[in-house]
Amino acid sequence: MPGRKLKNLLYEQVARIGKAASSPKRLELIEVLSQGEKSVEQLAVATDISVKLASAHLKELKSGGWSRRGARARTCITGWWTCRSRICG
């Protein structure tokens, strides 16, 4: 892949990650999810928001690569930073 095309793809992904984390409530959801898998209902209660709003925030987090669907239809945080720390030391 040519260098410019690769850079463009990288910058697009970084922008998606940043956009997904740009909400204080999403940052709180990331913090709660870092403690383990949770259902949407559990996340809504833990962050004092409606299930509908929690679901919308999770959709944004997923699009940015922050979360994924785990076991038993629960949401968990992806481990992309773990891979990065192994690579970068």
Order of alpha helices (4+ residues) and beta strands (2+ residues): alpha-alpha-alpha-alpha-beta-beta-alpha
